[in-house]
Amino acid sequence: MATQPRPRPGLSTIQLRNRMILSAQRIINEHWPRVDRCPVCGCGWPCPPTKTAYDYLATVGQGGWAPPGRTGRP
């Protein structure tokens, strides 16, 4: 009977948190408004994906994050 290889361990908690932070920041950057409208969704600011991303960043202590070169928070 052949033995199966052991599954490789997944991401650590810290690695997962860091990836989620980067993903939230990417969402905010891509959905940043152009004249009070989301360029991806086309809806008013803040769009639902951006609101969710800001909510997540707030839970990890980075709620005031804004894309580089852009100031303020919605």
FIKOLZA-1660 file (N, C-alpha, C; in steps of 0.1 Angstrom, whole numbers, plus 5000, padded with zeros to 4 digits):
% residues 74
   i   px   py   pz ch aa at
   1 5008 4988 5000  A  M  N
   1 5000 5000 5000  A  M CA
   1 5009 5012 5000  A  M  C
   2 5007 5021 4990  A  A  N
   2 5015 5033 4989  A  A CA
   2 5010 5044 4999  A  A  C
   3 5019 5051 5005  A  T  N
   3 5015 5062 5014  A  T CA
   3 5013 5075 5006  A  T  C
   4 5003 5082 5010  A  Q  N
   4 5001 5095 5003  A  Q CA
   4 5010 5106 5009  A  Q  C
   5 5015 5115 5001  A  P  N
   5 5023 5126 5007  A  P CA
   5 5015 5134 5017  A  P  C
   6 5021 5139 5027  A  R  N
   6 5014 5148 5036  A  R CA
   6 5011 5161 5030  A  R  C
   7 4999 5166 5032  A  P  N
   7 4996 5179 5027  A  P CA
   7 5005 5190 5033  A  P  C
   8 5009 5199 5024  A  R  N
   8 5017 5210 5029  A  R CA
   8 5009 5219 5038  A  R  C
   9 5015 5225 5048  A  P  N
   9 5007 5234 5056  A  P CA
   9 5003 5246 5049  A  P  C
  10 4991 5252 5053  A  G  N
  10 4986 5264 5047  A  G CA
  10 4993 5276 5052  A  G  C
  11 4987 5287 5049  A  L  N
  11 4993 5300 5054  A  L CA
  11 4992 5301 5069  A  L  C
  12 5002 5308 5075  A  S  N
  12 5001 5311 5089  A  S CA
  12 4991 5322 5091  A  S  C
  13 4987 5324 5103  A  T  N
  13 4977 5335 5106  A  T CA
  13 4982 5348 5102  A  T  C
  14 4995 5351 5104  A  I  N
  14 5001 5364 5101  A  I CA
  14 5001 5365 5086  A  I  C
  15 5005 5355 5078  A  Q  N
  15 5005 5355 5064  A  Q CA
  15 4992 5358 5058  A  Q  C
  16 4982 5351 5063  A  L  N
  16 4968 5353 5059  A  L CA
  16 4963 5368 5061  A  L  C
  17 4966 5373 5073  A  R  N
  17 4962 5386 5077  A  R CA
  17 4969 5396 5067  A  R  C
  18 4982 5394 5065  A  N  N
  18 4989 5404 5056  A  N CA
  18 4983 5403 5042  A  N  C
  19 4980 5391 5037  A  R  N
  19 4974 5390 5023  A  R CA
  19 4960 5397 5023  A  R  C
  20 4953 5395 5033  A  M  N
  20 4939 5402 5034  A  M CA
  20 4941 5417 5034  A  M  C
  21 4951 5422 5041  A  I  N
  21 4953 5437 5042  A  I CA
  21 4957 5442 5028  A  I  C
  22 4966 5434 5021  A  L  N
  22 4970 5439 5007  A  L CA
  22 4958 5438 4998  A  L  C
  23 4949 5428 4999  A  S  N
  23 4937 5427 4991  A  S CA
  23 4928 5438 4993  A  S  C
  24 4926 5442 5006  A  A  N
  24 4917 5453 5009  A  A CA
  24 4922 5466 5003  A  A  C
  25 4935 5468 5005  A  Q  N
  25 4941 5480 4999  A  Q CA
  25 4940 5481 4984  A  Q  C
  26 4942 5469 4978  A  R  N
  26 4940 5469 4963  A  R CA
  26 4926 5472 4959  A  R  C
  27 4916 5467 4966  A  I  N
  27 4902 5470 4963  A  I CA
  27 4900 5485 4964  A  I  C
  28 4905 5491 4975  A  I  N
  28 4902 5505 4977  A  I CA
  28 4909 5513 4965  A  I  C
  29 4921 5509 4962  A  N  N
  29 4929 5516 4951  A  N CA
  29 4921 5515 4938  A  N  C
  30 4917 5503 4934  A  E  N
  30 4910 5501 4922  A  E CA
  30 4896 5508 4921  A  E  C
  31 4890 5509 4932  A  H  N
  31 4876 5515 4933  A  H CA
  31 4876 5529 4937  A  H  C
  32 4888 5535 4938  A  W  N
  32 4889 5549 4943  A  W CA
  32 4881 5558 4933  A  W  C
  33 4872 5567 4939  A  P  N
  33 4863 5574 4931  A  P CA
  33 4869 5584 4921  A  P  C
  34 4863 5585 4910  A  R  N
  34 4866 5596 4900  A  R CA
  34 4854 5604 4900  A  R  C
  35 4854 5616 4905  A  V  N
  35 4843 5625 4906  A  V CA
  35 4831 5619 4913  A  V  C
  36 4833 5614 4925  A  D  N
  36 4823 5608 4933  A  D CA
  36 4816 5596 4928  A  D  C
  37 4822 5589 4919  A  R  N
  37 4817 5577 4913  A  R CA
  37 4828 5566 4913  A  R  C
  38 4824 5554 4916  A  C  N
  38 4834 5543 4915  A  C CA
  38 4836 5540 4900  A  C  C
  39 4848 5539 4896  A  P  N
  39 4851 5536 4882  A  P CA
  39 4848 5522 4878  A  P  C
  40 4848 5513 4888  A  V  N
  40 4846 5499 4885  A  V CA
  40 4831 5495 4886  A  V  C
  41 4824 5500 4897  A  C  N
  41 4810 5496 4899  A  C CA
  41 4801 5506 4893  A  C  C
  42 4805 5519 4892  A  G  N
  42 4797 5529 4886  A  G CA
  42 4787 5535 4896  A  G  C
  43 4787 5531 4908  A  C  N
  43 4778 5536 4918  A  C CA
  43 4784 5547 4926  A  C  C
  44 4776 5553 4935  A  G  N
  44 4782 5564 4943  A  G CA
  44 4792 5559 4953  A  G  C
  45 4799 5569 4959  A  W  N
  45 4810 5566 4968  A  W CA
  45 4805 5566 4982  A  W  C
  46 4808 5557 4991  A  P  N
  46 4817 5545 4988  A  P CA
  46 4809 5534 4983  A  P  C
  47 4814 5527 4973  A  C  N
  47 4807 5515 4968  A  C CA
  47 4808 5503 4978  A  C  C
  48 4800 5493 4976  A  P  N
  48 4800 5482 4986  A  P CA
  48 4813 5475 4988  A  P  C
  49 4821 5472 4977  A  P  N
  49 4834 5466 4979  A  P CA
  49 4844 5475 4987  A  P  C
  50 4843 5488 4985  A  T  N
  50 4852 5497 4992  A  T CA
  50 4848 5498 5006  A  T  C
  51 4835 5498 5009  A  K  N
  51 4831 5499 5023  A  K CA
  51 4835 5487 5030  A  K  C
  52 4834 5475 5024  A  T  N
  52 4838 5462 5031  A  T CA
  52 4853 5462 5033  A  T  C
  53 4861 5467 5023  A  A  N
  53 4875 5468 5025  A  A CA
  53 4879 5477 5036  A  A  C
  54 4873 5489 5037  A  Y  N
  54 4876 5498 5048  A  Y CA
  54 4872 5492 5062  A  Y  C
  55 4860 5485 5062  A  D  N
  55 4856 5479 5074  A  D CA
  55 4866 5469 5079  A  D  C
  56 4872 5461 5070  A  Y  N
  56 4882 5451 5074  A  Y CA
  56 4894 5458 5079  A  Y  C
  57 4899 5468 5071  A  L  N
  57 4911 5475 5076  A  L CA
  57 4909 5482 5089  A  L  C
  58 4897 5486 5092  A  A  N
  58 4894 5492 5105  A  A CA
  58 4896 5482 5116  A  A  C
  59 4892 5469 5114  A  T  N
  59 4893 5459 5124  A  T CA
  59 4908 5455 5127  A  T  C
  60 4917 5458 5117  A  V  N
  60 4931 5454 5119  A  V CA
  60 4939 5467 5122  A  V  C
  61 4932 5478 5125  A  G  N
  61 4940 5490 5129  A  G CA
  61 4945 5499 5118  A  G  C
  62 4940 5497 5106  A  Q  N
  62 4945 5505 5095  A  Q CA
  62 4933 5512 5088  A  Q  C
  63 4923 5516 5095  A  G  N
  63 4911 5522 5090  A  G CA
  63 4913 5535 5082  A  G  C
  64 4924 5543 5085  A  G  N
  64 4926 5555 5078  A  G CA
  64 4934 5554 5065  A  G  C
  65 4936 5542 5060  A  W  N
  65 4945 5540 5049  A  W CA
  65 4938 5546 5036  A  W  C
  66 4946 5553 5028  A  A  N
  66 4942 5558 5015  A  A CA
  66 4953 5555 5005  A  A  C
  67 4949 5553 4992  A  P  N
  67 4960 5550 4982  A  P CA
  67 4970 5560 4982  A  P  C
  68 4983 5556 4979  A  P  N
  68 4994 5566 4978  A  P CA
  68 4990 5577 4969  A  P  C
  69 4993 5589 4973  A  G  N
  69 4991 5601 4965  A  G CA
  69 4977 5606 4966  A  G  C
  70 4968 5600 4974  A  R  N
  70 4955 5604 4976  A  R CA
  70 4952 5606 4991  A  R  C
  71 4946 5616 4994  A  T  N
  71 4944 5619 5009  A  T CA
  71 4929 5618 5012  A  T  C
  72 4927 5617 5025  A  G  N
  72 4913 5616 5030  A  G CA
  72 4907 5603 5029  A  G  C
  73 4896 5602 5036  A  R  N
  73 4888 5590 5037  A  R CA
  73 4874 5593 5033  A  R  C
  74 4867 5584 5027  A  P  N
  74 4853 5587 5023  A  P CA
  74 4844 5589 5035  A  P  C
% end
